[in-house]
Structures are given as structure tokens and as C-alpha cells.
């Protein structure tokens, strides 16, 4: 799960027109909701910047109200992460909960 989250954030940082680099991050894995329902998700804190190691350059973004102060619009990476996670679970042959959305 954490690998899927990291792959998603790394790809988005690499493809961001202003960042184009490798991000850093601190992440926490939660597998259940407060009601103890199965609800896997990852909380991530990362700087609004990325390192371009080839050019030895740190690129950062200024604070913006565009997405409520967040680095990325959370809906798009969430969809990519969910797809990566479901694919990884299926590749491992794990049985998914029957009430899990198909998409």
C-alpha cells in the first residue's frame, strides 16, 4: 500500500510542470475507519517542492489557494492510488472484500 502511495506521489511530482523532480514525504498508513470498517488509506505530509538531482536544483511552489493550499488536487492522485492498490492486491492473489467498489 505504501509503495502504491509513493509511486503515485513520485509520478505526480515528476510530471508537475513546475516541480519536475523527486519529492520527499512522511506517510502514515491507516487500514480502518474510526468505526473499525475496512478503509485502507494513507496520510502523507510532503513539502511543496522537489529535488532535480541531475541539475542539483531544488524547485518549490509558492502557497496557492488553487486546491485549498494543497500541492495536488486530491481527487486525481486518489483515483490513481486506488487503481494501483487494487491492481497490487489482485497481483498478490488476495481476496478483496465483497463490498469493495469494482472501479
BELRAUR-V982990 format. One record per helix or strand of 2 or more residues. SS is the DSSP state (h for helix, s for strand). FROM is the first residue (numbers start at 1). TO is the last residue. If there is no record, write none. Layout:
SS | FROM | TO
SS | FROM | TO
//
This chain:
h | 2 | 15
s | 26 | 32
s | 38 | 45
s | 49 | 52
s | 57 | 60
h | 74 | 91
//
